[in-house]
Amino acid sequence: MRQRVRALVAVGVLVLGTGGAGTAQAAVAAPRCPTAELFATANTAIITDPADPRLRDRLQRFGHDVRKIIHANGARPGASTLLDGVFWSGELKRATYERSRVFDVSEVNRDGLRHIAGVVAKRYHQESVLTFRCLPRTSREVDAVEIRAAGVSARALHDTLVADPEAREELGGGSVTRDGRLILVAPLGDLPLAREFTQSLGVDWRKAEVRYGDEEFVS
């Protein structure tokens, strides 16, 4: 994707504690995390108008084609979820918008996931595609978190992001699912900031889910 994909969605309770990132408490035990996730879009335009008709594209053909790419390269495609993204452009000094999809991927290792993301990036002319591999919290490979929390609208995400200079510069933005949930992937060291941003969106942190893993932007 053009920029760091950030997002917030979900449910769960989980005790967090990471060296250098402080200790935080999230809600109930998280549901099973997929082996990996791939965040991607077919869009190459910079969209600044939330009413732009391109933001109504459900990316169904794109979703079908990416699932075929995943399968053709030895992995198993799982669920695919449509996302409405709100991102901050430092160059434009304003929020931008993007339709994308997140794909669950199983039966894949790090190199295989990287290869698949590279194929998608090249085919759809993307600067990069974000991947997230779910890992045990204690793994030495953990360098990122994925925060999921329910009950955040795209409008709230936009307004809160624009009003928070630190979050928009460090976290970059977020993506909202069509049923009103969001997903935020952030570097492990930004967990305290991500938690504060999540709470500023009106989320009860005790009801948030936090997944640990390895993120990579593949071009």
Number of C-alpha atoms within 10 A of each C-alpha: 23 19 16 21 25 23 29 30 25 20 22 18 18 19 14 18 13 13 8 11 15 11 13 15 17 23 19 16 15 17 12 8 14 17 16 24 23 25 23 27 25 20 18 13 10 12 17 16 12 16 10 11 8 16 19 12 11 16 19 12 11 16 22 11 13 24 20 14 18 26 16 12 14 14 19 16 21 16 12 19 16 21 28 22 26 29 28 25 18 11 6 10 9 12 22 18 25 26 22 27 25 21 23 22 25 19 13 19 14 13 9 15 26 19 16 23 26 19 19 23 22 14 11 17 16 20 15 23 27 25 27 27 27 21 21 11 16 10 11 10 14 18 18 23 27 25 27 24 30 22 17 23 18 20 12 14 25 21 13 18 25 20 11 12 13 13 19 22 15 15 25 24 30 27 33 29 23 13 13 18 21 28 27 24 32 24 19 21 16 17 26 15 16 23 19 13 20 25 14 15 18 13 18 15 22 17 20 27 29 32 22 26 27 22 24 19 21 21 18
